[in-house]
Amino acid sequence: MNEIPIETVIRENIKSLRKQLGWSQEFLAEKTGVSAPYITQIEVGKRTPSLDIVEKLASALGVEYKVLFEPRNSPADISSGNFSKHLLESKLISAITDTIHNEFNA
């Protein structure tokens, strides 16, 4: 059985979640306080994020940090199961937060 390096798992999960949310690397960078070039370097495998950065990325992406460490067997795994649930929760929370923010600023 071939084990996928954990750095690859993290990188692919970050990129997949970001894309499923329809976010640019720049938007993810803004949400995390991490620079966009650093996000790019993570996603292309030039840098490995520290646990602190992984936690920030997971929080911004709306998942528990441990989800980023879970290998996926195929691209279909990414669009089903836990990712879909976490993405739906994240989108709902964002929509509610935006509505509340707009009401208070109106």
PyMOL commands that set and color helices and strands:
alter all, ss='L'
color gray80, all
select helices_A, chain A and resi 6-20+25-32+36-43+51-61+65-69+75-78+82-105
alter helices_A, ss='H'
color red, helices_A
deselect
rebuild
show_as cartoon
